[in-house]
Amino acid sequence: MEVRVRFAPSPTGALHIGGVRTALYNYLFARQQGGKMLLRLEDTDQTRFVPGAEKYILDALRWAGIEFDEGAGTGGPYAPYKQSERKDLYFQFAEKLLQSGRAYYAFDAPEELEEQRKKSPSFLYGGAARQQLKNSLTLSSEEVTRRLSGSYVIRIKIPENETIAVNDMIRGEVRFHSSQLDDKVLMKSDGMPTYHLACVVDDYLMKISHVIRGEEWLPSSPLHVLLYRYLGWEENMPRFAHLPLLLKPDGKGKLSKRDAEAGGFPVFPLAWNDPKTGETAQGFREAGYLPEAMVNFLALLGWSPGNDNELLTMKELVSLFSVERIQKAGARFDIKKAVWFNQHYLRKKSDRELAEILLPQLKEKNIACEVSKAERIASALRERISFPNDLGEQSLPFFIAPQNFDEGVVSKKWNIDARQILTDFASSVKNIQPFQSSLIKEGLDKCSEKFGGSGKILQLLRVSLMGTGAGPDLMQFIEEIGADETARRIDRFVKKRES
């Protein structure tokens, strides 16, 4: 049997980063099994459709490197892959359920059902209640025929007093009692199917072999099992795997957009401009996260390769992935770990690749820089960066003398000996030939040897040149800005201390 999986988001807004993880797990499983992955847009709820959401989903998945063999935006043998464009085929399956007595027409007005819920918060439109409500099970055939010219829905008839087992690849057998299930709507009053009917029909017609989706769909799985049984497709029912939730950084509850905003990090893969509210939410891409870093990070949120190796490329993830190694418990969204992955993948880039990131940032600041110099600066900064924009910010001292100095360092380190070492070094630095970091260090050591060595002056020297007490290798920095600029900055710093 060919492995066929699907990712089936609804275009109702931005794709949550948890949705990207679901798509990623489907992709890894399909590639590992030599199967196919398709993208299906489940847009049957037209009241929640948001313009631009479909393009956003496609762009976000492309950014993450998740490719589809079939689906919306790609095409394939089971097109169309948008449920709104498949509307006409669903009713025939609803009719089949009606004819077999597995579904029925219901005519209750929404306000009538709302009144029932007010009377009983635990109200379920199911076996215990359906005989007291307005539907084709309680009304005469004449009355049903008359009401079919108006508004109605089609509901599944959940069996009474039955245990429904769902075999889950992650959780094992999960059992549900039918008394806890309601007769879900299959076809809405607007003629559109609900998610439940549409996803089962489409999964069957598109020959989906495995349904890998979020844990929030587990309570719906017994209904889907019943639909496969009632439609005579039980032998072709896909295997289910319900993924663990993504939890807040503290592990207490499901990760939400509000939690992410409170923690100062995104929850969407790309920036999202909400056309309904006009609000803009930052994305991981715009925050400076590399797609390969996010893929590596997301893959390990709920899954383990079985060893201590955490740094895995997409190719390595494909070779190692297995559904059986997905955990049941929720996965804590540790943003600090995401930053760690980003640091790793950013620092793996060559000097030329980092220079290509740096140069446009310098151009925005009207700073001219040759490629070779940008490469040297990138090399000096690579171990200090977590995000691409760090390059532009941390490179400024290579071009611009500091206007302010870290007073915390100065107050502790500035004294008459420090002044003498700095002054001597500024006077002698132009005589260092060739002007290389190793010889610059020797020159500094010589100026400071009678004062106990250069160790006590290094941080203050850095402050005089860069303004801060931390930064790239100091001798490499001095070599890059040159002897004249080094002397000029030290002299200016000393004069400012004495003014």
N, C-alpha and C positions, 0 to 999 in steps of 0.2 A: 504494500500500500504506500502510495506517495504521501509524504508529509506535506501538508498544506496548512498554513496558519494565516491569521488575519489580524490586523490592527484596525479597530473600528471606532474612531472617535466621533463625537458629535460636534459640528461646527457652530458651537454656541458661545465661543469666546476663545481666549488664549489657551493653548495647550499647557496644562500643568506639568511640571518637571516629572511628576509621578507617571504621567502618561508617556513621557519619553522613555522612562525605564520600562514600562510595559511593552512599548514598541521594540525597544532594544532586546528584551528577553525573547520576544517572538522572532526577531531577526536572527539572534544567535542560535536559537533552536533550529530554525529552518535551515540556516547555512550549515550547522553542525551535522544535521541529518540529511543533507543533500536535497532538501525540499524546496518549496516555494512559499513566498510571503506576499500577501496582497493587502492593499489599503482600501478599506470600504468606509464611506462616509455615511453615518447613521443620522440622517437629517429628517426623520419622520415628524418630529415636533417642530413644525414651521413657526410656531409662536416664539420659539427660543432661538431661531436662526439669527446669526449676527454677521452682517456683511464684512468680508475680509477675513473671516475666521478660517475658511477653507484654504486660502492661500497661505495664511499664517502656519497652519498645520503642515502643509507641504514644505514650506521654507524651513521650518524648525527641524523636521526630520532629515531633510537634505543636509542641514548644517551639522547634525549629529552623525552623518555618514550612514544613515539607515536607508537602504535601498529596497525597492519593491519590484517584484517580478510582474505583478498585475495590479490593477486598481485605478482609483481616481487619479487622473493626471498621467497615467501610464497606459491604460487600456488592457485588453486581454479577452480571453474566450468567454468570460461570463459577464461582460459589460451589459448594461451600465453598472457602475460600482457606487452610485449614489442611490440611496433607498428612495428618495423622492422621485427619481426617474424610473423606479420599479413598482410604482404604486399599484398599477393595474393587476399585477400577478398575485398580490397577497390575498385578495378577496376570495379567490378560488379555494385557497387552503382554509380560510375561515368558514366557507360554505361546507367544505368537507367535514369539518368539526361539527358544524350545526346538524348536518344530515346524520351523523353517527351518534348524536346526542351528547357529544363531548363539549359542546358550547351552546350558548343560548343568547337570545336578544334580551337586552335590558333597557327599560324606558324611564328609569328614575331620573328626575331632574337633579342637577348638581346641588341645588339648595336643599332638596329633600334629603340627600345623603349627608349633607353638612349638618342638618338638624339631627339626624340619627347619631352622628359622631358627638354632637353636643350632649345628647342624652346619655350616650355610652362611649367614653373615650377609647375603649377597647373594641369598638364595633368593627366587625369584618363582614364584608359582603361575601359570605361563604355558606357552607352547609347549614349552619344554625340560623341564618337570617334570610337566605334567598327566598324561602317559601312565604315570607311576609312582605316581599317587595314586588315592584312592578316589573315583571319580566315574562318571557314566553313560557316559563315553567308554572306560572300562577294564573295567567290570563287565558281567556278562551282563544281559540284559533281565529275567530272573527275579530276579536279585539286586537290580537297581535297583528293581523293583516291591516287593520285600520291604522294602528300606530306606526307601522313601517313606512308610512308616507311622511312621517315626521322625523323627529330626532331620536336616535337610538345608538347604542353601542353593542358590541358583541363581546361576551365574557366567556372565559373557559369555565367549565364545570369541574371544580376540584372534587375528587372522590372523598367520601366520608370515611373516617376511621381507618386510614391507611398510612403506613410508614413508607416514605420515599427515600431511597438510598442514592446518594451521589458519590461516585467513586472519583476522588480527587488525587491527582498525581503527587501533590504536596502533602495533603492532610489525611490521606487514606479515605476510608468510608465515612461520610458525614450523613447522618440520618435526620429526616424532618418528618414531623407528624402532620398529616393533612389538616387537622383541626386548627393548626397555627397559620394556615395559608388562606388567602382570600381568592375569590374568583376574579382574577386580574382581567382588565379590559384588553382584548386582542385587536379589535378594530374600533377606532374612535368615531365620534359623531360626524367628523369632517371627512370620513372615508379613508383616512390614513391609518396604517397599522401602528400599533405601539411597538416599542423596542422589542418586547418579548416575542411576538409573532414574527416580526421582520427578521430579527437576528437568527432565529431558528430556521426559518425558511431559507434565508440566504446562505447560512452555513451549510445547510443540506445541499442546495442547488450548486454551490460553489465548491462542494466536496472538501470542506474543511475537516481536517483530521484531528486537530488539537486546538482547543480554545484556551488560550493563556491570557488571563485578564485579572483585574484587581479584586482584592478580597471583598470589596463592597458589593460585588455581584454574586457572592456565595449564597445569600438568602434567596436570590432569584433562580438559582440552579435547579431546585426541585420542580419548579414550573416548567423549565425548559426540558427537563427529563420527561415530564408528562407529555409535553407537546410532541417530542420525538416518538413517544409510545403511541399517542393517539393518532398521529399522522402515518403510522406504519413504518417509521424510519429508525426504529430502535437499533437495528443491526448496523446502521450507518451513523450512529450518534458519535460525535467526537469525544475524545478524552478531555477532561477538564483539569485545569491547574489554576488555582486562585492565589495570586501573589500577595505577600504580606504588605501591610500598610507602610507608608513612609511616615515616620513619627517626628514630632518636634525635636529640636536639638537636645532638650532635656529628657526626651523619651516619654513624655507625658501627653499622650493624645496625638491625633492625626495632624500632620503638617498642613497649615493653611496659609493663604496669602497674607493674612494679618500677622501670623507668627513670623513669617519671613521678613515682613516690613519691620516688625519690632526688633528682629535680630540683625537688621541692616544688610540683608542679602536678598537676591531675587527668588522667585518661585516659578518663573517662566523661562524657557530656553532663550527666547528672543524678546526684545522690547515689544510691548503691546499697547497700541493706541485704541482705547475702547470707544467705538463710534457712538455708543449710547450715552456714556457719561462724559466723554471728552478727556478722561483721565489717562495718563501714560504710566505704565508700569515698566520698570527696568527689567532687562533680560540678562541671563548669564553671559551671552555673547557680548553685549554692550558693556557689561561689568568687567570684561577682560578675561573671561574664562575660555580656554581653548577647547574645541570640540573633543579632541582626543582625551583631554583631562577629564571632561565631564562624562564621557563614555566609560572610562576606567572607573571613575568614582561611582557612577550609577550602577554599574554591573555588580559592584561589591555591596550594594545596599540590599541585602537579603539573600545573596548567593556567595558561595565560597568555592575557590578552585581546589580546595582540599590540601593546600600547602600554605606556607607563609609568604609566598610571592604575591605582592599586591600590585606591582607595576606590570600591566598587561595591555598589549596592543589589541586592536580589534581582531586581528588575525589570530592572536593567541587566545583571546576570549572565545572565539568560534571553536577552536580546537578543544578547549577544556570544558565548555559549557554542558551542563546537564540539568534538567528540571529537578531531578532527585536531590540535588544539592541546594535547592532553594529552601530557606528556612520558613517555618510557620509563623514565628513571632515577628512583630513589626520591626522595622529597621530605623534606627535613629539617624536623622539627617544632620550629620556632623559637618558643618560648613568649614570648620578649620581643616578637616581632612580634604575637603574639596580644594581649598587653597594649597595644601601640600601637594596634591596631584598636579595642580596648575604650575606650581614652582618647578616640579620635576620636568614636565613636558616643555616648559618654556626654556629651561636651562639646557635641555637636550639639543636645542636648535643651534646651528652653526653660527659663527660670528657674522657671516654674510646674511643669513636669515634674520638675525637680530638687528643688523644694520638696516635692513629693508623695513623693519618695523620702526626703528628709531628715526630715520631720515624724514619721513612725512611729519612726524611730531616736531622735529626741529624746524622744518619749513613753516609750520603753522605759527611758530614763534619768531619767524623771520631770521633764523640763524642758518647761515651757510655752512655747509660741512661736506667735505669730500668723503667718498665711500670708504676709502682706506682708513680715514680717521674714525668714521662711524663704527667700523669693524673693531678698531682698537678700543674705543670707548665701550662698546657692547661687551667685549671680552673682559674688560675691567669690572663691569657692572653685573655680569651674568649671575653671580652667586648671591646677589643682593635683591633680585627682583622676584616678585610673585605674579605680577600682571604686566602686560605689554606697555601700558602707560607709565609704569615705573621707570622705564628706560628714559623717556623724555624728561621726566621730573628730576631723576637723579643725575642726568647728564649735564644739567645747567651749569654746575660749578666748573665744568671743563671749558665753558665759554664765557661765563660772566663772573666777575669777582664779587665776593659776598659784600653785602651792605650792612649786615648785622652778624653778630657773633654770639655763640653759645656762652652766656654769662655764667652758667653753672660750671662749665669747664674752666673758663677764664679765672673766675674768683678763686678756684682751688689751685690752679697751676701757675698763675702769673706771679713772678717774683724777679728779683734782680738778676739771678742766675739765668732764668728763662729768657729774660730780655737780652742778655749777652749772647747766649747761644743763637737765638733767632737773628740777631744783628750780624754776628759773625758768619752765620750760614748764608744770609742774604748777600753779604759782601763777597763770599767765596764761590757761590753757586755758579756764577758765570764762567768760572775757570775750569769747571769739570768737563773734561773731554776724553772720550766721546760722552755725550749726555745720555747716559743709560742708568736704569734704576739701580743696578748693583753699585756703580761708581757714585751715584747720588747718595746712597746709604753710607758708603765709606766716607764721603765728604761730611755728612751730618755727624757721623761717629767721631770724626777728627775734631770738629768744632765743639763737641760736647764731652770729650773724654776727660778733661780736667774738672768737669762739673759732675762726674759720676756716670757718664754714659748718656746715650740718646733716649733711653727708655722713658725718662721723666719728662721729655720735651715733645714726644711724638704726638700726643693728643692735642697739645696746644698748637703745635705746628699745623696740624690738620685744621684746627679752628681758624687759624690765621689765613689759610689758603681756601677753605671751603665754607667756613661759617659754622659748621657743625662738628661734633666730636666723633662722628662715625661716618664711614663711607668706604669707597673702594681702596685697594692697596695704595698706600700713600706715596711710595716711591714711583710706582707706575703712573699715578696721577701727576706727580711733579714732572716726570719725563714727558708726559703728553702736553702739559700746558707750557713747558719750556722754561729755560733759565731766567730770561728777562721778566716774564710774567710772574714767576715764583718770587723773585726779588722784589718786584713792584708790590705784590700783595703783602709780603711780610713787612715791608717798610711802612705801608699804609696802616697795617694793623698796629705796629709798634707806636706809630705817631698818634693813632687814635687813643691808645691806652695812656699816653702821656699828656694828652691835651686836656 
